[in-house]
């Protein structure tokens, strides 16, 4: 398992953070996602054998936010 912290841009409230977590945790290979509106970041834990970081970043973009 791999853990990465990603800086998120575009969140306006705690519901934004919940949306990111919901969508990321729905992806195969993502074990957990903890997004903080206050810190404007997410910590995602995932299995590199099932999903890679570019796919996670793509999902965040699809949800309506940007990440790096």
N, C-alpha and C positions, 0 to 999 in steps of 0.2 A: 504494500500500500504506500501511496505517496501523498504527502500533504503539501499544499501550496497556498500562499496568501496572495490574493489578487486585489489590486486597487480598482474600485468600482466608481464610475462617473455616471451621473444622471439620476441618482436616487433622490427623491423628494420627501420620503417619509418611511416609517417602519413597515408599511405595507409593501413598499418597493422591495425591501430586504426579504420579506416573506415570499414574495413572488419569485425572486431569484432562487431562494432555497428550494421552493416547491419544484421549480422547473429543473434545477440541477439534480436534485435527489430522484427525479423521475428517469434520469439517464442510466442506462445499464453501465455498471462499472463505478458509479459514484456511490460511495458509502455514506458520506455526510457532507453537508454544506452549512456553514454558520456565517451568515452575513450580518454585518453591523452597519446600521444606518449612521450611527454616530461617528464611527471610525471610517466610514465609506470604503469598507473592504469586506472581502469574503475569504474564509478559509475552507478549502474544499479538500476532502480526502477521497482518493480514487485509486482504482487498480489499473496500472499502466498497461496491463495485458488486455484489458477490455475497452479502454477509452484513453485518448491522449488529450493533452492540454489544448491544442487548437480546437478540438470538438467542444470542449467545455467553454472556451472563449466564444465560439460561434453560438452556443446556446444562450449565453449571457446577452449577446448582441440581438439574438432573436427575441429575447424577453424584453428588449428595449433599452438596454444599458451598454456601456462600453467598459472594458476591463483590460488591465495590463499586468 
